[in-house]
Amino acid sequence: MAVVQNFPFAAIMLYLAGGVTCCVLRPKASKWVCLALNAIVTALMFSVLVFTVRAGESYVYWMGHFPAPWGNEIRIGPLEALMGTAFPLVMMLTLLGGMEHIFEDVEPDKINLYFTVVNLLMVSMLALIFTNDLFTAYVFVEINTIASCALVMLKYKSGRALVATTRYMIMSLLGSGLFLLGIVILYSITGHLLMQPMAAKIQELFTSGDYAFPLTVTIGLFSVGMALKSALWPFSAWLPDAHSSATAASSGILSGLVVKSYIVLLIKIFYRILGSEEILSSGVPDVLFVFGIGAMVFGSFYALKEKDIKRMLAYSSVAQVGYIYAGIGLGTKLGMAAACIQILVHAITKPILFCTSGGLMSVSGGSRKFDDLRGAGRRDLLSGSAFCVGALSMIGIPLFAGFVTKLWLTRAFLGRASWKLWAGIFALVLSTILNALYYIPAVSLLFGKRRDEQFAGVKAHPDAAYLFAILVFIALNLLLGTCSEPVTRIIETGLSVLS
């Protein structure tokens, strides 16, 4: 075994050790430990990405070098390595971009706990990306749930955050329960928890026609469970309060990464266990497609009505998650590739918007209301300009990353000669128009002039970390928007290997 093949397991163990270490460190020391771990893991996973792309195949790593049932397995191919590289990179940049607000919004004696939670969150997300065992996936789904709820609740003396966390926890646990029921049914039918032997047994059952109804129910349980946890419309009522109530970095992490980790797991289950033909025969993709285009339209419509910048961004996330599920619901390789592209695009774009909204609020007396944010882009030119970049990407303007998603989704819709073609194109066009109708006025307002002198003379003084994070995010967005071919090729290869 090559040394590089040990890196995914090493990354998980590094974050576990970092979580324990941050518990006993002072706030500034825990901050540097967390940032250093994300930088190290990004480098490790990039080397794994290069290795798997060159090999053109996946490999299985036995933890402790013992096979199941005594040991556990993780599986890494090009797609998993790509996501494993993107997640710690985005986490590091989001923390840097929102660091000032973390130290302002979190109680001083709980800041080290905040970074402990971040490390545990990264453990769970990487485990969901790499795991080759369904029960292990459930364990880390629960860890992910607890850690992400803690990110919201750690907001300093915020009753709103406590209420939002409670709703978040209830809805997320409901999704976890449905997911666990699906695992129980599959285990009782197949006698396996590892993905590969479970997939072989399910293929036999589908061929013979045995247990057809329980298998269809299982597909529905997995889909609805992950839809609840990733805030797919109409299961998204909890998301605006949860994401808007958290500190800026937490909002970026939750929207950009956490909800995507559940979708990556669902994609793995569809490809690695259930099989594309079996999924299509169940009719579940049709339901996901309808919910996806519903999210694209209704998420954008609710965002259009918002007068609160963070709630607007949260509803925008509902719409963006809809793009992912619309691609998955097509039931084609092109649609799934478009969904994976959107996972990356949204991961590098939404943290820009949440982190810069924190900067814009800081020069507007801490208010989230658009009435008070008028002219904030003039007072904080960096945040205003970066917010504009994020907004243009979300609308889907060429040269920005969001355009790549809409281009691939259009190709995927045109590849289906059915009602999904017209429904998808209509929803995509309408959602894009609605995106423009709330993002462009928001940008105009941020650079408009105030009629009063309430914030006259207020100027932002961004620190080096914030400047670095925002500039790198913008560079990544433009790079993906103009040079997306290498990334899309990795995604297509990864999906082929995954299946």
CORCOR-V386236 format. One record per residue. PHI is phi in radians with two decimals (NA if undefined). Layout:
# CORCOR-V386236
{{PHI} {PHI}}
This chain:
# CORCOR-V386236
{{NA} {-1.22} {-1.01} {-1.09} {-1.23} {-1.45} {-1.13} {-1.05} {-1.13} {-1.08} {-1.10} {-1.08} {-1.20} {-1.10} {-1.16} {-1.08} {-1.12} {-1.13} {-1.10} {-1.16} {-1.14} {-1.12} {-1.05} {-1.88} {-1.63} {-1.28} {-0.91} {-1.16} {-1.16} {-1.15} {-1.06} {-1.18} {-1.09} {-1.11} {-1.12} {-1.12} {-1.08} {-1.14} {-1.15} {-1.13} {-1.15} {-1.02} {-1.13} {-1.09} {-1.26} {-1.13} {-1.15} {-1.15} {-1.05} {-1.06} {-1.08} {-1.24} {-1.17} {-1.16} {-1.27} {1.22} {-2.69} {-1.75} {-2.48} {-1.92} {-1.94} {-1.55} {-1.16} {1.31} {1.06} {-1.93} {-1.28} {-1.10} {-1.57} {-1.42} {-1.97} {-2.38} {-2.19} {-2.17} {-2.24} {-2.26} {-2.21} {-1.00} {-1.18} {-1.10} {-1.15} {-1.12} {-1.15} {-1.15} {-1.43} {-1.20} {-1.10} {-1.17} {-1.14} {-1.11} {-1.05} {-1.07} {-1.17} {-1.17} {-1.11} {-1.10} {-1.20} {-1.93} {-1.08} {-1.03} {-1.31} {-1.07} {-1.26} {-1.48} {-1.62} {-1.77} {-1.00} {-0.94} {-1.42} {-2.05} {-1.14} {-1.12} {-1.18} {-1.03} {-1.27} {-1.08} {-1.10} {-1.05} {-1.11} {-1.13} {-1.12} {-1.17} {-0.99} {-1.17} {-1.17} {-1.14} {-1.11} {-1.15} {-1.25} {-1.67} {-1.05} {-2.06} {-2.34} {-1.20} {-1.22} {-1.04} {-1.04} {-1.10} {-1.01} {-1.38} {-1.06} {-1.20} {-1.08} {-1.04} {-1.07} {-1.12} {-1.15} {-1.21} {-1.14} {-1.11} {-1.06} {-1.29} {-1.24} {-1.30} {-1.03} {-1.07} {0.79} {-2.00} {-1.15} {-1.04} {-1.14} {-1.14} {-1.13} {-1.10} {-1.11} {-1.08} {-1.12} {-1.03} {-1.10} {-1.08} {-1.16} {-1.20} {-1.19} {-1.08} {-1.09} {-1.09} {-1.09} {-1.13} {-1.09} {-1.13} {-1.05} {-1.08} {-1.12} {-1.05} {-1.12} {-1.12} {-1.16} {-1.16} {-1.49} {-1.74} {1.36} {-2.27} {-2.08} {-1.22} {-1.16} {-1.16} {-1.12} {-1.12} {-1.11} {-1.09} {-1.18} {-1.12} {-1.06} {-1.08} {-1.16} {-1.16} {-1.14} {-1.41} {1.51} {-1.34} {0.97} {-1.08} {-1.19} {-1.02} {-1.19} {-1.13} {-1.07} {-1.09} {-1.03} {-1.13} {-1.11} {-1.06} {-1.15} {-1.19} {-1.04} {-1.28} {-1.14} {-1.09} {-1.32} {-1.75} {1.10} {-1.32} {-1.06} {-1.67} {-1.71} {-1.87} {-1.09} {-1.37} {-1.18} {-1.00} {-1.20} {-1.13} {-1.31} {-1.43} {-1.47} {-1.40} {-1.17} {-0.99} {-1.11} {-1.10} {-1.07} {-1.11} {-1.16} {-1.11} {-1.33} {-1.39} {-2.13} {-1.05} {-1.12} {-1.28} {-1.09} {-1.19} {-1.21} {-1.04} {-1.08} {-1.08} {-1.08} {-1.10} {-1.12} {-1.06} {-1.42} {-1.45} {-1.98} {-1.51} {1.52} {-1.14} {-1.15} {-1.16} {-1.10} {-1.11} {-1.19} {-1.34} {1.46} {-1.10} {-0.99} {-1.09} {-1.16} {-1.08} {-1.11} {-1.08} {-1.12} {-1.11} {-1.24} {-1.10} {-1.13} {-1.00} {-1.49} {-1.25} {-1.06} {-1.18} {-1.13} {-1.14} {-1.10} {-1.08} {-1.51} {-1.31} {-1.95} {-2.02} {-1.11} {-1.29} {-1.21} {-1.06} {-1.15} {-1.16} {-1.14} {-1.06} {-1.12} {-1.02} {-1.14} {-1.20} {-1.10} {-1.04} {-1.02} {-1.10} {-1.24} {-1.12} {-1.13} {-1.09} {-1.17} {-1.15} {1.27} {-2.12} {-1.13} {-1.16} {-1.15} {-1.17} {-1.09} {-1.08} {-1.11} {-1.16} {-1.09} {-1.13} {-1.01} {-1.23} {-1.06} {-1.20} {-1.12} {-1.67} {-1.80} {-1.13} {-1.05} {-1.02} {-1.18} {-1.23} {-1.15} {-1.26} {-1.10} {-1.09} {-1.15} {-1.16} {-1.16} {-1.10} {-1.65} {-2.24} {1.22} {1.43} {-1.37} {-1.75} {-1.36} {-1.08} {-1.04} {-1.49} {-1.54} {-1.03} {1.45} {-1.11} {-1.15} {-1.33} {-1.30} {-2.28} {-1.13} {-1.09} {-1.12} {-1.10} {-1.17} {-1.16} {-1.05} {-1.09} {-1.07} {-1.06} {-1.13} {-1.11} {-1.16} {-1.12} {-1.20} {1.77} {-1.24} {-0.95} {1.51} {-1.83} {-1.07} {-1.04} {-1.13} {-1.11} {-1.03} {-1.20} {-1.15} {-1.21} {-1.12} {-1.07} {-1.04} {-1.16} {-1.11} {-1.18} {-1.41} {-1.97} {-1.51} {-2.68} {-1.06} {-1.16} {-1.04} {-1.27} {-1.13} {-1.15} {-1.09} {-1.06} {-1.14} {-1.15} {-1.14} {-1.12} {-1.10} {-1.12} {-1.09} {-1.13} {-0.95} {-1.14} {-1.23} {-1.90} {-1.40} {-1.14} {-1.08} {-1.13} {-1.14} {-1.07} {-1.14} {-1.09} {-1.82} {-1.40} {-1.74} {-1.42} {-1.43} {-1.98} {-1.93} {-1.01} {-2.00} {-1.07} {1.46} {-1.32} {-2.30} {-1.47} {-2.28} {-1.12} {-1.44} {-1.13} {-1.12} {-1.10} {-1.04} {-1.07} {-1.07} {-1.16} {-1.15} {-1.18} {-1.02} {-1.10} {-1.08} {-1.09} {-1.10} {-1.18} {-1.12} {-1.20} {-1.27} {-1.89} {-2.31} {-1.47} {-1.01} {-1.04} {-1.20} {-1.13} {-1.17} {-1.10} {-1.11} {-1.12} {-1.12} {-1.08} {-1.18} {-1.13} {-1.18} {-1.08} {-1.52}}
